[in-house]
């Protein structure tokens, strides 16, 4: 089943109710697309499965970086959460590996 990696939007189970009040179960699937977005903070293309409504929200906010940093951690998938931590490390200046100095 499709699921948005940024907002957690997933399929909804709903009832179709007829005029005679007969209820029929149906599933409404979100419009999930595989998209590549450019992260200016990381300086690379990021590939995510996101809903089309999320794409509109990202455009409204301005960038994938701003949108991802303001999202709650509970809604994010593991891949999106790892991207968010990479972005936070980059913002804090810890994005580079520190090497030990050679001592004699």
C-alpha positions as CSV (number, residue, x, y, z in Angstrom):
1,X,0.0,0.0,0.0
2,X,1.3,3.4,-0.9
3,X,2.4,5.7,2.0
4,X,3.8,9.2,1.9
5,X,7.3,9.3,3.5
6,X,7.0,12.9,4.7
7,X,3.5,13.3,6.0
8,X,2.5,9.7,6.7
9,X,-0.6,10.0,4.5
10,X,-1.9,6.4,3.9
11,X,-4.9,4.7,2.4
12,X,-8.3,5.4,4.1
13,X,-11.0,2.9,4.5
14,X,-14.4,4.5,4.0
15,X,-18.1,3.5,3.5
16,X,-20.0,4.3,0.3
17,X,-23.5,4.9,1.4
18,X,-26.3,4.3,-1.1
19,X,-29.7,6.0,-1.2
20,X,-31.2,2.9,0.5
21,X,-28.5,3.3,3.3
22,X,-26.5,0.2,2.2
23,X,-22.9,0.6,3.3
24,X,-20.2,-0.7,1.0
25,X,-16.5,-0.6,2.1
26,X,-14.0,1.0,-0.2
27,X,-10.4,2.2,0.0
28,X,-9.2,5.6,-1.0
29,X,-5.6,5.5,-2.0
30,X,-3.4,8.7,-1.8
31,X,-1.7,9.9,-5.0
32,X,1.8,8.8,-4.1
33,X,4.6,9.6,-6.6
34,X,8.3,8.7,-6.6
35,X,10.0,12.1,-6.9
36,X,13.6,13.5,-6.9
37,X,13.9,16.8,-5.1
38,X,17.1,19.0,-4.7
39,X,18.2,19.7,-1.2
40,X,20.1,22.9,-1.1
41,X,21.3,22.2,2.4
42,X,22.8,18.8,1.5
43,X,23.7,19.8,-2.1
44,X,22.3,16.7,-3.7
45,X,19.2,15.2,-5.2
46,X,16.9,13.3,-2.7
47,X,14.6,10.6,-3.9
48,X,11.4,10.1,-1.9
49,X,7.9,8.6,-2.3
50,X,5.6,11.6,-1.5
51,X,1.9,12.4,-2.1
52,X,1.0,15.0,-4.6
53,X,-0.6,17.2,-1.9
54,X,2.8,17.1,-0.1
55,X,4.5,18.3,-3.3
56,X,2.1,21.3,-3.2
57,X,2.9,21.9,0.5
58,X,6.7,21.8,-0.3
59,X,6.2,24.4,-3.0
60,X,4.2,26.6,-0.7
61,X,6.9,26.5,2.1
62,X,9.7,27.1,-0.4
63,X,12.0,24.1,-0.3
64,X,12.3,20.4,0.8
65,X,14.7,21.5,3.5
66,X,12.4,23.9,5.3
67,X,9.5,21.5,5.0
68,X,11.4,18.5,6.3
69,X,12.9,20.4,9.3
70,X,9.5,21.5,10.4
71,X,7.8,18.1,10.3
72,X,7.3,16.0,13.4
73,X,9.6,13.0,13.7
74,X,6.6,10.6,14.4
75,X,5.2,11.2,10.9
76,X,8.4,10.7,9.0
77,X,9.6,7.4,7.5
78,X,13.0,6.0,8.4
79,X,14.6,7.3,5.2
80,X,13.1,10.8,5.7
81,X,14.2,10.8,9.4
82,X,17.7,10.0,8.4
83,X,17.6,12.9,5.9
84,X,16.4,15.2,8.6
85,X,19.2,14.2,10.9
86,X,21.8,14.7,8.1
87,X,20.3,18.2,7.6
88,X,20.4,19.0,11.3
89,X,24.1,17.9,11.5
90,X,24.9,20.0,8.5
91,X,23.3,23.0,10.1
92,X,25.2,22.4,13.4
93,X,28.5,22.1,11.5
94,X,29.0,18.4,12.3
95,X,28.6,17.2,8.8
96,X,32.3,16.6,8.3
97,X,34.1,13.6,9.7
98,X,36.7,14.5,12.2
99,X,40.1,12.9,11.9
100,X,42.6,12.4,14.7
101,X,45.8,14.2,14.4
102,X,48.9,12.1,14.0
103,X,51.0,12.3,17.2
104,X,54.7,11.4,17.3
